[in-house]
Amino acid sequence: MTVGFDGLEARLWAILAPYRDRLEEGSVYGLVTLRRPGAGAHDFFAGVRVAPKHVAFHLMPVYTDPALLDGLWPPLRACLKGKTTFNFTAIDEAMFAELEALTARCFAAYTAAQA
């Protein structure tokens, strides 16, 4: 289902909603991010950015622990651009269910690394 990028952006932020009570909002290079309280700008967990042709979902734990991507559903892996960024042009609930599961694994790794 294709929607305007506002709806797509909101849907991607909804994936991060379960973590907002444990993280704080920050910014790095103009990208609004969620990070652990007191973390430096580059030590962020995730963020969402609207670009001209897609909406990007940045998930930083996969940079420090690429094994988090092991067994990733191939259609979701196809959305991975670079090491940490998934690009989307439409809402796909099957894709976002996989992204939610990956985000949960990443949050566990992110918080464990800070313990």
C-alpha positions in Angstrom: 0.0 0.0 0.0 1.5 3.3 -1.0 0.9 6.3 1.2 2.4 9.8 1.5 5.7 10.0 3.2 4.1 11.6 6.3 2.2 8.3 6.9 5.2 6.2 6.2 7.3 8.3 8.6 4.7 8.0 11.3 4.5 4.3 10.8 8.3 3.9 11.2 8.3 6.1 14.3 5.6 3.8 15.7 8.1 0.9 15.5 10.3 2.9 17.9 7.4 3.9 20.2 7.9 1.0 22.7 11.4 2.3 23.4 10.7 6.0 23.9 10.2 5.7 27.7 13.7 4.4 28.1 15.5 6.6 25.6 15.8 10.4 25.0 15.6 12.3 21.8 18.8 13.7 20.4 20.2 14.8 17.1 23.2 14.0 14.9 23.7 15.9 11.7 20.1 17.0 11.8 18.8 13.5 12.1 16.3 13.2 15.0 17.4 10.1 17.0 16.6 8.1 20.1 19.5 7.3 22.4 20.2 6.2 25.9 20.0 9.1 28.4 23.3 10.9 28.5 24.8 9.3 25.4 26.8 11.2 22.9 25.3 12.2 19.6 26.9 9.4 17.7 25.9 6.7 20.3 22.3 6.6 19.2 19.9 3.7 18.9 17.7 4.6 16.0 16.1 7.4 14.0 13.8 8.1 11.0 14.6 10.6 8.2 12.4 11.7 5.3 14.4 11.9 2.1 13.1 13.1 -1.3 12.5 9.6 -2.7 12.1 7.4 0.5 12.0 7.4 4.2 15.1 6.1 6.0 15.1 4.0 9.2 18.5 4.2 10.8 19.3 1.3 13.2 22.7 1.8 14.7 23.2 -1.4 16.7 23.7 -3.3 13.4 26.8 -1.3 12.8 28.5 -2.4 16.0 27.0 -6.0 15.9 26.4 -7.1 12.2 25.4 -10.5 13.5 22.1 -8.9 14.4 21.3 -9.2 10.7 21.9 -13.0 10.6 18.8 -14.7 9.2 17.2 -11.4 8.2 14.2 -11.9 6.0 15.5 -11.4 2.4 12.9 -8.7 1.4 13.9 -6.7 4.4 17.6 -7.2 3.7 17.0 -5.8 0.2 15.9 -2.5 1.9 19.2 -2.2 3.7 21.3 0.5 2.1 24.8 0.8 3.6 25.4 -0.7 7.0 22.6 0.7 9.1 19.9 2.3 7.0 16.7 0.7 5.7 15.0 2.7 2.9 11.2 2.5 2.3 8.8 4.0 -0.2 5.6 2.4 1.0 4.0 0.8 4.1 4.3 -3.0 4.0 3.0 -4.5 7.2 4.8 -7.9 6.6 8.1 -6.0 6.2 7.4 -3.8 9.2 6.7 -6.9 11.4 10.2 -8.1 10.5 11.6 -4.7 11.2 9.9 -4.6 14.6 11.5 -8.0 15.5 14.9 -6.8 14.3 14.5 -3.5 16.3 13.6 -5.5 19.4 16.8 -7.6 19.0 18.8 -4.4 18.4 17.4 -2.7 21.5 18.4 -5.7 23.6 21.9 -5.6 22.2 22.1 -1.8 22.6 21.1 -1.8 26.2 23.2 -4.9 27.0 26.3 -3.1 25.6 25.7 -0.2 28.0 25.3 -2.3 31.1 
